[in-house]
Each structure stands twice: as C-alpha cells, then as structure tokens.
Amino acid sequence: MTVPAHAQFVVIGGGIIGCSTAYHLAKDHKADVVLLEQGKLTSGSTWHAAGLVGQLRSSASITQVLKRSVELYKTLEAETGLATGWKMTGCLRLATNDDRWTEFKRLATTARSFGMDMELISPAEVKRMWPLLETSDLIGASWLPTDGQASPSDITQSLARGARMHGAKIHESVRVTGFEMDGARIVAVLTTDGRIACETVINCGGQWAREIGAMAGITVPLQPVKHQYIVTEKLDGLSPDVATIRDPDRRTYFKEEVGGLVMGGYEPDPISWTTGDIPRPFEFQLFDDDWEHFEQHLTQAIARVPALETTGVRQMINGPESFTPDGNFILGAAPECTNMYVGAGFNAFGIASGGGAGWALAEWAVRGEAPLDLWVVDIRRFSALHRDRDWVNERTLEAYGKHYTVGFPHEEYESGRNRIVSPLYDRLKAAGAVFGSKLGWERPNWFAPAGAVAHDVYSMGRQNWFGPVGDEHRLVRHKAGLFDQSSFAKYEVTGNDAAAALNWIAANNIDKPVGRLTYTQMLNSRGGIECDLTISRLADDRFYIVTGTGFRTHDLAWIREHIPSGLDAKVDDVTEAFGTLSLMGPTAVSVLAAVTKDSIDFPFGQFRILQIAGHPVRALRVTYVGEKGWELHMPIKGIGDVYDALMQVGLSAGLRPVGYRALESLRLEKGYRAWGSDITPNDTPFEAGLGWAVKLKSGIPFMGRDALLALQGKPMKKQLATFTTDREDVVLLGRETILRNDEFAGYLTSGGYGYTIGKPIGLGYVRHPEPATGDYELVVANERVKARIHFEPLYDPQNLKVKA
Ligand SMILES: Cc1cc2nc3c(=O)[nH]c(=O)nc-3n(C[C@H](O)[C@H](O)[C@H](O)COP(=O)(O)OP(=O)(O)OC[C@H]3O[C@@H](n4cnc5c(N)ncnc54)[C@H](O)[C@@H]3O)c2cc1C
C-alpha cells in the first residue's frame, strides 16, 4: 500500500499515543488521517511496557485526562472486538515513614478534590488484601480502587483497529525522513515511500520525537532512559485480581501477570541512553539485562514479597523510555512551527495516559486550542535552554531519581543550576540569598539572616525559611523591599497596527495614550484565561509587555499566533535585554525620589522613563504585593548601578533585598491571582473576579468576547474566593478540599501563609457561590479545619485594614 498524496492530518508513530490520537481524530472529528509507523505498530516503547495504569496526578486537568484513559479502556474491546487486558485491580501505595504518611494524607485529600475516592488503610487491611506482602514496617497504605492494569500492545492494536474502523489509514514500515517547509509551516511530510502534502502533523514519535521535531526546527526536550523490570514465575497464592502495588520507600512497583509478578523500580542512579540520534533500526529491541544495576530493586522487592526469594525469573525487560526534565509529558502545538503538534515524553506513564492524551491532542489539533487547562504538560513550558541536550539529560536523570522520593513542598532541583543569572547574583548571594530556579534563571527565594542555615531544610511542616520570610514580608509592609525580578519575560510589540493587534488579543483596552500601562488577560474562544500580563504603551506603534518567568515561551507564542494576518505588528522577546527591580513598600517613594531628578509623581497604571545612576529606567507604577511601588525596568547592563544607588540611599529607610517566597505571601494577602494555578484556561475573568479588567462595554471586538457575552448576567458555576483558618499550625499548599455545610464545594488553587494577618491563606474556586453563606471547612492532609470565606482582599493598604 503506497502512501496517499494528501492528508489533512499526518500522525507520526504507531505506539499507544499515535494510535490513540489517530483513533480520536478519525472517530470524534471524522478527520482525514494517515498514521505512519517506521516499523510495526507498538515496536518502540509500547510493546514492552509493564502496563500499570494509575490516574492521580497533582494537576486536576491531567488527572481528568488519565481518568479518560480508564473510561476508554473499559469500553474499547466492545467497540473494536480486540481485547485491551484492562483489569480494575485498584492500587495500593505503601508508607513506611511519617513524611510518606503525611504525603499520602495530602494525596488522599487531592484525590477527593479531583473527584476520586482514595482511602487510607491500615497494615492489617493491606495484609488481608495482599497476603504475600510483608507489612510489619508499614504505617499504612493509600487505596485507590479505580486504578488498574492493561496490556499495552493489545490496547494499542485495539485503538489502531478503532482508528481504521473510522477511516484512518495506517501505514507500517514507512519512515518519515523530513519535511517540506514554507517558512515556519510544514507543507508536506517526506517519507521512505513518498511525499504526503498535509495540513497538520502530529509528532507521536516516542523517543524519536526529538529527532522528528528537529527536522522541522522544533525542540522536544526528552531523554531516553533505560528502564528495567522482571517478570517472575508463578507465585503460590497470588490472586489474578490482586491490586497493583507502589512501594515508593523501597522504590519499586508490582503488578500481577499470568500468576507471577511484574516488578520494576525507579533507582536513584538511572542510566540514560544516547544523547545523540537513536541508532537505526531499533524495532522490538531491548538492551542487555543489567542485573548488577537491577539488584537494588530485587533486594527491596524480596524484603517486601519474601516469596520472591524462591521464585524464578521468567524474563527481564530492559527497554528505553522517554523521560523529561520535569517528569511530565509533552503535549501541544510546537511554538517554533505553525502546524506541528507533539505528544511524547511519557515518563513511564504513557499507557496510563494514552487514551486521554490522544483525545486531548486530537481536540487541540482540530480546534487549534487546548480543550482544557493542560499547562503542566504544554510544550510551551520549555525555552531555548531545553535545546541543550546535556542539560536536558542531567535534569531528566534527577527527575527520574526523584520519582519515588517523598515530595516535599517547595523542593528545588539541584542539577543544571546557575544557567541564567542576573548581574546581581553575587551581590544577592553576599546578602544571604537562597536561590531557586525557574526556566533556567536563578532567583532569590529568601535571604538567610547572618548565622542562619543558608539553604532550604525540607520538611512536611513549616520549613526553616518560614521565620526569615516573615521578616521580609513585614519589611515590605512597613518599610520597603527590593525584588530582583529580572527573570520576568518581556516582549516588545511594534508596527503601525500594534495597537489594533493587541487590542484584539487582550481582554482589556490597551489602546490608551503613551505612558499608560494596562493589566490584562488574554482569552481563548471559551473565555478561559490564557495569559495574564501588563502592557505598557511606549509609543503610538510600540508596546512593552511583561509576564511571568515561566510563561515566556507560552505567552510569546500565544501573542504571535493570534496577531490577525495582514496587520503590521510583530512581537520580539527582549527578556535578557532588560533587568527588573521591584521597589515596593511605604518608604519606596522617598527611596526612589532620592535616586532621580525626574518627577516620580505619576499615578498608578502609568509609567515614566527616569534617569537613575546614568541609566534610562522604565518605572512602571504597578504592584503585585499591595504596596505603593514601582517595577523598574532598565537595560540589563545598568542593573548593578541602579541596585547600588537604591541600596545606598535606601539603607536608612530600611531597604533590603527580598525574595520570591515573601512575594508569594504578600500577593496572597492582597488576593492577587497567579496564572497557571488560580487563573487558567479553565477559568473565565468573571469566575476569577477579574471582570473589571475586560472591555465588554466598549463594544471593541476581542478574542473570547462572544463567550463572555454568552455568560454575562448568568449565575456563575464557580467563583474565586479567599479562605483563611485560625489554625495557625496548618500548612496550606493548594489542592486542599473546600467543604460547605459538610459538602464538597471546590478545592484550593494556591496555599500559603499571610504574615500580616497571621493566618494560613488559600485561594480557590467555590462551586455554586450564590449564596456564599454556610459553614466552610478545608480538608488539609485529610483533616477538617474550620475556615472562613472572603471575597475581598484580606489586606487593604489604603487604610491598612486587616479583614481576616
Ligand atoms: C520497561 C518499561 C516499563 C513501562 N511500564 C509502564 C507502565 O507500567 N505503565 C505505563 O503507563 N507506562 C509504562 N511504560 C511507558 C510506556 O511504555 C510509554 O510511555 C509508551 O509506550 C510511550 O508510547 P509512545 O507512543 O509515546 O512511544 P512509542 O511506543 O515508542 O511509539 C513511537 C513510535 O514512533 C515510531 N517512529 C519513530 N520515528 C519515526 C519516523 N521517523 N517515522 C515513522 N515512525 C516513527 C517508532 O517506531 C515507534 O513505534 C514503560 C516503559 C518501559 C520502558
């Protein structure tokens, strides 16, 4: 069968992800789909997967995607006639220490927040369910009854048959060798069997996805790592329906298979495969057994299932799997190319993700917009840094090694650090800065006082930085603090139609006089919030945009993709050209006045160019902390001079550098929202309490307007609110369940502590908010605590009223 000359969608890769995507494109969208597989279906990583299917992740949307997989695997056999091997066995996670137990309590709460019933059970109950387990060292276990296991090859073949039944054409033994490009657009896929002109390409190439992406100029930052498991002979007394086991403290997992056990693990010292191209051919291929490396898992597994000591091993599997630098998979529209989508890098949960990820990718590729908030897996969370293969390898191995370690709150990666440092790095370090990293940037999280331990000491309760961050917080409230926010992503939009283009993309009116700045969201067609940023008008035809560090690639791509064609407007990333210092607090006025001869008497929502220490500084009157202050943006080479000038005059006013953890606590008290957690593509400005920043009344058209008009005046399904509790000892992190009159009413999207009000604070959407009365509680690590709901900021700087 030769390949067709044209297709609407070309899916590359016949593993579970490619087959699921083709299935959904063909079935849900009646699309014209061609799937190309260089070898046979499943011959990459899919055929040798262990087949555990877990659903719970730390993001509600990703959990929803994984739940979709399970729903599909339950019914697929009836639809296609090919079995999937799906068994809803449930999953037990074992805890052997207090930190792990706290982690599980939080996990059980998250599960309930996301609509799943996870129970915590005793060692005796574990023994009853799984008699072959050694349970004497257990504190308990979590039990998620709806998890299960499946046969990876069978599901994939079943999806492929389903895709064919709905008209998809699947070609095996056809390799994609390149792309014919027209600028940043693919016009045709070149293969060993000829050329296919197409509209959209979907790269589901597994560990080859990096090479396939590179052929179209896109970065897919994944790293193949060798992952091993064994399959044992039969064990007496092992039920075929026994639960899958995750034993993170022993770094191992188990699953029943034809009377024996599949057992594998996540070692602290993983072995990556090539950082170059994958050798060819590599079809249904494995690496040599590495017993020496696997011994660490075997020892732990025998301690957990003593019967393994005398059970033979039928087979060892040592296969490659693509892992990523943050342990999440890679989905969505590649920012460097206008018509390539990616679904790859599944971090050993590709079977669990397959059904749902294929659905999401198909929706995304057909509609040009993600169907729900998929930020944590979005390919646009990466940046130029991720083109560095050695960096990707190093960080990925660290992430793999942490797969089963206790997930402490606020944990930072240790590898691949100090990639991008502000010119102030040495000055801040000398001032006691303890740094964290964000998209390659080193940023001060907090400042250790003289004599204190100058690094994070992780724990499940309050951590060692709690006190010093409180001091920084109070400094900003009572005097002034200086934040180095040079890592902010910054763009300039220029052109005769720049105002028209941005006014189409932005929900707020940005067409204001030069010198004004606008806080705005950018919305998708559902009215969901895709970006949250400020736009300053530098000239009639020139705008300066500032957004969060992590959103650099995402927001740039969103703006670039949505500039209406034919308009004279272009957007450039100027992040590294400007350094940013945020000077915030009651004494900020006197400090700023002392370093410039220019007038600083201009209102909130405006900016001026000030000369400071011989440098032109864009001073933006804006705040994320709820105090009077300025974001000072200057050519990066001048930031040292400006910092020194401010610190010199500020010393007597109590000015000190302040870090990101204080920023977080300050913004929570003021109720400022954070994109990615409090406001996402799932939330409209109305629900987020940001309706005031939308130009609906103006009659000016903008993206998302129709969706908002349809919602206007209707009762809201949910509304963002602030919660406090008087329980001082409670640690809020986000994802805690909100109860109203004993019933589920939502969950927190952010959590932290407000040092001015002296209480833990959470933000979260409350369902059916009218009326918002009732008795509220938060479920925190499985414990109910009394809470209060607030729709106004807890801290009002105008009259210093504390409302909590
Ligand atoms: C030992 C091991 C155990 C695992 N256990 C589990 C588990 O228990 N649960 C779980 O959920 N996941 C597990 N996984 C992970 C799972 O196997 C993968 O996440 C999943 O198979 C990835 O599917 P994929 O479709 O992305 O990649 P693949 O299956 O590798 O498919 C990609 C396909 O693209 C094809 N291709 C590449 N380049 C080209 C080209 N140029 N032209 C045409 N075709 C091309 C390849 O031939 C390949 O078939 C495990 C993985 C390993 C290694």
The ligand as an SDF file (V2000), in Angstrom:
LIG
                    3D

 53 58  0  0  0  0  0  0  0  0999 V2000
   10.3580   -1.0100   30.9670 C   0  0  0  0  0  0  0  0  0  0  0  0
    9.1920   -0.0940   30.8070 C   0  0  0  0  0  0  0  0  0  0  0  0
    8.0680   -0.2370   31.5910 C   0  0  0  0  0  0  0  0  0  0  0  0
    6.9780    0.6190   31.4470 C   0  0  0  0  0  0  0  0  0  0  0  0
    5.8700    0.4520   32.2200 N   0  0  0  0  0  0  0  0  0  0  0  0
    4.7970    1.2710   32.0780 C   0  0  0  0  0  0  0  0  0  0  0  0
    3.6210    1.0990   32.8660 C   0  0  0  0  0  0  0  0  0  0  0  0
    3.5520    0.2110   33.7030 O   0  0  0  0  0  0  0  0  0  0  0  0
    2.5910    1.9560   32.7030 N   0  0  0  0  0  0  0  0  0  0  0  0
    2.6420    2.9720   31.7940 C   0  0  0  0  0  0  0  0  0  0  0  0
    1.6740    3.7400   31.7110 O   0  0  0  0  0  0  0  0  0  0  0  0
    3.7320    3.1500   31.0250 N   0  0  0  0  0  0  0  0  0  0  0  0
    4.8060    2.3220   31.1440 C   0  0  0  0  0  0  0  0  0  0  0  0
    5.9210    2.4950   30.3530 N   0  0  0  0  0  0  0  0  0  0  0  0
    5.9360    3.6260   29.4250 C   0  0  0  0  0  0  0  0  0  0  0  0
    5.2700    3.3350   28.0960 C   0  0  0  0  0  0  0  0  0  0  0  0
    5.8180    2.2090   27.5030 O   0  0  0  0  0  0  0  0  0  0  0  0
    5.4960    4.5430   27.1780 C   0  0  0  0  0  0  0  0  0  0  0  0
    5.2350    5.7570   27.8460 O   0  0  0  0  0  0  0  0  0  0  0  0
    4.6150    4.4930   25.9580 C   0  0  0  0  0  0  0  0  0  0  0  0
    4.7160    3.2570   25.3390 O   0  0  0  0  0  0  0  0  0  0  0  0
    5.0240    5.5910   25.0020 C   0  0  0  0  0  0  0  0  0  0  0  0
    4.2700    5.4670   23.8500 O   0  0  0  0  0  0  0  0  0  0  0  0
    4.5930    6.3360   22.5670 P   0  0  0  0  0  0  0  0  0  0  0  0
    3.5280    6.0720   21.6020 O   0  0  0  0  0  0  0  0  0  0  0  0
    4.8470    7.7390   23.0010 O   0  0  0  0  0  0  0  0  0  0  0  0
    6.0220    5.8230   22.0780 O   0  0  0  0  0  0  0  0  0  0  0  0
    6.4270    4.5290   21.2360 P   0  0  0  0  0  0  0  0  0  0  0  0
    5.6970    3.3390   21.6560 O   0  0  0  0  0  0  0  0  0  0  0  0
    7.9180    4.4340   21.2820 O   0  0  0  0  0  0  0  0  0  0  0  0
    5.9550    4.8920   19.7820 O   0  0  0  0  0  0  0  0  0  0  0  0
    6.6380    5.7800   18.9330 C   0  0  0  0  0  0  0  0  0  0  0  0
    6.6500    5.1650   17.5620 C   0  0  0  0  0  0  0  0  0  0  0  0
    7.1200    6.1110   16.6180 O   0  0  0  0  0  0  0  0  0  0  0  0
    7.7580    5.3850   15.5940 C   0  0  0  0  0  0  0  0  0  0  0  0
    8.6420    6.2960   14.8440 N   0  0  0  0  0  0  0  0  0  0  0  0
    9.7240    6.9380   15.3180 C   0  0  0  0  0  0  0  0  0  0  0  0
   10.3080    7.6690   14.3570 N   0  0  0  0  0  0  0  0  0  0  0  0
    9.5590    7.5060   13.2510 C   0  0  0  0  0  0  0  0  0  0  0  0
    9.6710    8.0160   11.9320 C   0  0  0  0  0  0  0  0  0  0  0  0
   10.6500    8.8510   11.5860 N   0  0  0  0  0  0  0  0  0  0  0  0
    8.7420    7.6430   11.0480 N   0  0  0  0  0  0  0  0  0  0  0  0
    7.7230    6.8060   11.3960 C   0  0  0  0  0  0  0  0  0  0  0  0
    7.6020    6.2860   12.6240 N   0  0  0  0  0  0  0  0  0  0  0  0
    8.4980    6.6330   13.5450 C   0  0  0  0  0  0  0  0  0  0  0  0
    8.5370    4.3430   16.3600 C   0  0  0  0  0  0  0  0  0  0  0  0
    8.9120    3.2590   15.5470 O   0  0  0  0  0  0  0  0  0  0  0  0
    7.5750    3.9640   17.4600 C   0  0  0  0  0  0  0  0  0  0  0  0
    6.8240    2.8160   17.1750 O   0  0  0  0  0  0  0  0  0  0  0  0
    7.0260    1.6540   30.4900 C   0  0  0  0  0  0  0  0  0  0  0  0
    8.1710    1.8160   29.6990 C   0  0  0  0  0  0  0  0  0  0  0  0
    9.2470    0.9610   29.8610 C   0  0  0  0  0  0  0  0  0  0  0  0
   10.4670    1.1680   29.0320 C   0  0  0  0  0  0  0  0  0  0  0  0
  1  2  1  0
  2  3  1  0
  2 52  2  0
  3  4  2  0
  4  5  1  0
  4 50  1  0
  5  6  2  0
  6  7  1  0
  6 13  1  0
  7  8  2  0
  7  9  1  0
  9 10  1  0
 10 11  2  0
 10 12  1  0
 12 13  2  0
 13 14  1  0
 14 15  1  0
 14 50  1  0
 15 16  1  0
 16 17  1  0
 16 18  1  0
 18 19  1  0
 18 20  1  0
 20 21  1  0
 20 22  1  0
 22 23  1  0
 23 24  1  0
 24 25  2  0
 24 26  1  0
 24 27  1  0
 27 28  1  0
 28 29  2  0
 28 30  1  0
 28 31  1  0
 31 32  1  0
 32 33  1  0
 33 34  1  0
 33 48  1  0
 34 35  1  0
 35 36  1  0
 35 46  1  0
 36 37  1  0
 36 45  1  0
 37 38  2  0
 38 39  1  0
 39 40  1  0
 39 45  2  0
 40 41  1  0
 40 42  2  0
 42 43  1  0
 43 44  2  0
 44 45  1  0
 46 47  1  0
 46 48  1  0
 48 49  1  0
 50 51  2  0
 51 52  1  0
 52 53  1  0
M  END
$$$$
